[in-house]
Amino acid sequence: MESVKIYQMSFAKIYPLLVNKATKKGRTIDEVDQVINWLTGYWKEDIEQAIKDCVSYADFFLHAPDLNPNRKLIKGVVCGVRVESIEEPLMQEIRYLDKLIGELAKGKPIDKILRKE
């Protein structure tokens, strides 16, 4: 049930929450956008268009232009659940972004957040 709720939420409602989490810890909107770009392939203009079009959070990920294959290197716990253990693919994509924004907010260097093989 909770999954359905988050899938239906507008990206326009989620994006400010992601930005707020990072900026209140001294990070920038550009860094948030860089993380989103690395994970999904969306550029700043694409993000702005998704917000303007009230794209659902599910569609934001389902129609991502270029999901980064290195996202599978993201490990750790978000909301008490290991992201690498999440079986539902769409929820895993959402939690990958949560994990990356959490790392950004905790001050992790951007080059470490954007995993390389």
URZINOR-V46800 format. One record per backbone hydrogen bond with DSSP energy under -0.5 kcal/mol. CO is the residue of the C=O (numbers start at 1). NH is the residue of the N-H. E is the energy in kcal/mol with one decimal. If there is no record, write none. Layout:
# URZINOR-V46800
<<CO:NH:E> <CO:NH:E>>
This chain:
# URZINOR-V46800
<<1:5:-1.8> <2:6:-2.1> <3:7:-2.4> <4:8:-1.7> <5:9:-0.9> <7:58:-2.1> <9:57:-3.1> <10:13:-1.5> <10:14:-1.4> <11:15:-3.0> <12:16:-0.5> <13:17:-0.5> <14:17:-0.6> <14:18:-2.0> <15:19:-2.6> <16:20:-2.8> <17:21:-2.2> <18:22:-1.6> <19:23:-3.3> <20:24:-2.2> <22:25:-1.2> <22:27:-2.2> <23:26:-1.9> <28:32:-1.8> <29:33:-2.9> <30:34:-2.2> <31:35:-2.2> <32:36:-2.4> <33:37:-2.7> <34:38:-2.5> <35:39:-2.3> <36:40:-2.9> <36:41:-0.6> <36:42:-0.5> <37:41:-2.0> <39:68:-2.0> <40:66:-3.0> <43:47:-2.5> <44:48:-2.6> <45:49:-2.1> <46:50:-2.5> <47:51:-2.1> <48:52:-2.4> <49:53:-2.8> <50:55:-2.2> <51:54:-1.2> <55:11:-3.5> <56:60:-2.2> <57:61:-1.4> <58:62:-3.0> <59:63:-2.2> <61:64:-1.4> <68:71:-1.9> <69:72:-1.2> <70:73:-2.1> <71:74:-1.9> <76:83:-2.8> <78:81:-1.9> <81:78:-2.7> <82:85:-1.5> <82:86:-0.5> <83:86:-1.0> <87:89:-0.7> <88:92:-2.3> <89:93:-2.0> <90:94:-2.0> <91:95:-2.6> <92:96:-2.2> <93:97:-1.7> <94:98:-2.1> <95:99:-2.7> <96:100:-2.4> <97:101:-2.6> <98:102:-2.3> <99:103:-2.3> <100:104:-2.2> <101:105:-2.6> <102:106:-1.6> <103:108:-2.2> <104:107:-1.6> <109:112:-1.4> <109:113:-1.7> <110:114:-2.3> <113:115:-1.7>>
